[in-house]
Amino acid sequence: MTDHASDEPEASSTPWLDESEQRFWRAWILSSTLLENRLNRDLQEGHGLSHGDYGVLVMLSEQDGHRMRMSALADVLALSKSRLSHQITRMEKAGLVRRDGDVSDGRGIFATLTPHGYERLVAAAPTHVTGVRKYVVDLLDAEERAQAAVFMERVAAGLRECS
């Protein structure tokens, strides 16, 4: 780049990552990608569920009546409504969930966990917990986990504010 004005952006206007920041960022990306892939593979191989499907089943299992408005489910899972709709369609075909209308106002759509979906969740939960422990929890001590939780909650809050 030259020192004179041009149509190209100035390199100095971008706050590039220093060595420490780059190390952190690359470790974050690599570990999060490897973790998601490993948890997904474990659930696929052991139970025919994707990690995304497992997340939907967990969220529904924790709700009264095992059901949740689709828009709220998309928000809590950080998915677009369109992406969640496609996922629910696949899960409906597998008999894991069903869509129900909201009888109180006739407008909202709920995703509801089916008995078959609940059985699959119960069967898959030990595999998921074992993976979470093996790949993350057991690698950190209690203080590191507490610090990491604060850090990740701050990052998540910042990202939600950008939405």
C-alpha positions, 0 to 999 in steps of 0.5 A: 500500500502507498501512503497516498489516498486511494480507493483501497482501505488503509491497512492502519485503520484495521486493528489487526490481532496481535500474536496473543489475540491471534492465538486465542482466536484460532484456539477458540475457532478450532476447539469450538469446531472440533467440539461441535463435530465430536458431539455431533458424531457421537450422537449420530453414531450412537443414536441417529440424532444430530447435535442440533436435534438433541438441543431441540429435544432438550429445550422442549423437554424442559418446558411445561407440557414439553412444548414451546413457541417456535419463535421462542425456541429459535431465539433460545437456540440462536437459530433463524426461524427459517432454519428452525422450521426446516429442522423441525420439519425433519424432526417431525418426519422422524416422529421426534416432535410435532407442530401444534397451533396455539388454541389461545390466539390461533396465531402461534405455532408450537413445537411439541416433544412426542413420546418417541422424541422423549425416549430418544432424548433419554437414550441419547443423554448419557452419550451427550453428557459423557462427551461434554465431560470428556471433551471439556469439563474434565479438562478444566478445574472448577476455577477454570470452568467458573472463569470460562463461564463468565467469559462465554456468558459475556461473549454471548450477551455481546453477540445477542446485543448485536442482533 
